[in-house]
Amino acid sequence: MLPLLAVLTGAAMALAVSGCSAAAPEGAVSSAAPPGFATERFPRPQRPVAGIVSDQWASEDSRERAGEAARVIDLLGIRPGMTVADIGAGAGYYVGRLAQRVGPKGQVIAQDIDRRTLDRLGQRVSRERLGNVSLVLGAPHDPRLAPRSVDLAMLVHMYHEIAQPYGLLANLVPAMRPGGRVAILDVDGPVPAHGTPRALLSCELAAVGYQEVAWHWIEGRSIYLAVFEPPAAAPEPERIVPCRAE
């Protein structure tokens, strides 16, 4: 989106700095996690990549009227004390709602690859006094999250915009805690139309060793919430076989 879960523009492709620090002031971006596998080691995805048109998928008012965030958060069983990473956080629709659910003993990591998007989100975090939110600046192939720091990673309406999905998924593995999960919210439709077909999503996640554990339809049979368990260790990039969109 938006977010990731997620702004993968040409200018952002050069970004390689990340930030994540619970001790940082509200709204600040600070450096922490080391880089993962280099992008050139991964196969190119054999499918199109949707262009980024906005830092939000739809207006917050319309999403709130539809009850999107409340339903997704309930389905994922997010509870106080958890650490949730919103990959491609964009304008931050989920950030405040997640911060409220995980509570003061939990943490929300708002990640994006666009510095200006994160700066705007940082202002919102400060304005809303979200003391349990930290900001991370990542790269298109690497979320740059600290090792063993995340219970749940969310990629909301942005997976179709990921230019290097195999890299992002592989480099996400070390950040996940034992029992951690990765949740992807997207439209079951063509990638150029800002969706990810179910078969393609399942194939790309499986190519990096992820196992699907739950599938929920959020809006009719069009918008889905897919939940995966990451592998114990990421495969070597050269061993990943890319999927092809039908």
N, C-alpha and C positions, 0 to 999 in steps of 0.2 A: 504494500500500500504505500503506497501509503507510507505506512509505515514504514516492516520488517521489517517488516517482518519484514524501511524496506524499499528504500528509494535507490534504485540502481542506475544512476545516470552516468554518462560518459565522464563528466567532471569528477564524479565521486569515485570512479574506478581507481583513481590515483591515491585515494585515502588509505592509509595503512596504520593510522594511529588509533588507539582505543582508549576508553576511560571507564573506570569502574571503581568507585571507592565509597564505602558507606560513611567514611569520615569526612568526605568532601562537603562543602556548604551546599544547601539546597540549590538545585539548578546548575551546579558546577559540573564540568566534564574534566576528569583527571585520568592520567595514564595508569595502567596496571598490567593487564594480561599480555604475555608474550605472543608473538604471531604463531600461527599453526603452519600446516602444509602450504607451500607456495602455489599460487594459482596456476602456474604453467605446468604443474605436474598432473592436473586433472584433465580428463577428456572433455571436449566441448559438448554441451547438450545438443542432441539431435532434434531440436524443436525450437520454435520461435520464442522470443522473450518479449513480453508486453512492455510498452513504453510507460514511463511514469508521467501521470498528468496532474497529480495532486498529492499532498501529504495526508489526505484523508479519503477514504473510500466513499463515504456519503456523509451528509450532515449529521451532526451529533443528535439534533432534535429528532430526526426521522429514525435514527437507530435506537434512540431511547424509547420512542413511542412503540417501536416494534419489540422492545424488551430484549434486544440482542445481547448486551453485555451480561445482564442478570442471568439469562438462560445459559450462556456459554460458561460463565463462572460457576454456576450450580452444577452443570453437567460435568465439569472438570474436577469438582470436589475441592476447589481451592479453599483453604482454611487458614486460620491465624497461625503465624509462625513460619509459613512457607516462604521460599524465595522464588519469585516468578520473573522470568525474563520476557519482556515484550519486544520481540525482535522486529525491527522496522516499526517502531512506535509512532512515527509520524507526528501528527498533531496531538496525540496523547489521549484519544477517546477512552482507551482501556486503563491508562496509567492511574488516574485518580480512583477509579472504581476498584482496581486491583489493590491499591494502597490501603483503601478502607477495609477490604476483605482480609488481607494478610495481617493487618494490625501493626502496632508499634514494635512487636517482636519479630515481624516478618520484614521482607524487603522486596521491592520491585526494582528491577534493572530495566531501564528504558533505553533500548539500543537502536541506533540508526547509522546509516553510512553518510548522511549529509550533515555537515557541520551547522549550516544555517537552520535546518530543521531542528536539530538538537538545541541550538541556542534559543529558538522560539519556545521549544518545549521546556527548557530550563526556566524561562520566565514564568511559564504557567506553573511549574512545580514550586517555584518560590512564592508566587502569588497565592497559591492554594495551600501553602505551608505543608507540603508533603515531605516530611522529614525522613520517611523510610524509602524514598526514591533516589536512586543514583543513575547517572547517565553514562552511556558507553558509546564511543565513536568507533565503529568497525569498518571493515572492508567488504566489498561485494562477495568475496569468497571466504570470509572469515569473520565471525561475529565478535571475536576478540573478548570473550568472556573468561573470567578467571577459572582455573581448574577446580572441579568439584564444588561449584558455587550455586548450581541451579537445580531446583526440584521440578520445575515445569517451565518449558520454553514455549511461547506462543508466537505463531506467525499468522497474522490476521489480514486477510485480503491483500496479500503481497507476494505469495509464493510464485505466482506467474510472472513477477517482475525480477526474479532472482536470475542474474546473468550466469552465475556459476553455482547451480544447486548442489552439485556433488561436493564442491569445495566447502560451501557453507555447512552442509550436513555433516561432512567428515570433521571439520574443525569445531563443530558444535559438540561432538561426542565427549571430549575431555572435560567440558564444562559441566556435564550432567552428573548429578549425585547418584549413588546406587538407588534404584527404584524410580529414577526420574522419568519424565515423559515429555514428549514433544507433541503439541497440538497445532493443527493447521486448519484454519477457517478459509474457505474459498468457494468459488462458484464452479459447479460441474459443467464447464463449457470450454470452448476453444481458448487457447492462450492469447491470441491476438485480440480477443474480445474480453480480456481481463478475467480469465478463468483458468482452471486446471482440470482437465478431464480426470475422472476418478482412476481410470486404468493407468494413466501416465503418472499421476501422483504416487500410486502404490508401487509402480515399477521403479521410479527414481529413488524412493525411500528404501526399497528392498535392495537396490544396487549398492547402497552404502551400508547395508546390514541392519536397517531398522525393521521392526516387526509391528504390524498393525494390531492394535489391541481393542480399538473401539471405533465405531462409525456412527455418527448422528446426523440426521437431516434437520437443518435449522429452519429452512423456509421451503416448504413443499419438497420437491425432489431437485432443487436447484442449488441451494447453499448447504454445504456440509461442514461438519466438524470432525476431522479425522485425528485419531490419537495413536501415537507410536511409542514403542520402547526403543531406545537407542542400543546399539551393540555394546559389548563390554569394551571394545577397542575399535577404532576406525580402521578400515582396510587401507592398505597402501594405495595411494591415488592411481598408480599405473594399473592396478588390478580391477578397477571399476569399469564395468561395461555400460556405456550409455544407452538409455532407452530412446525409442523413436516415437514421436507423436503420430497417431493414426490419422 
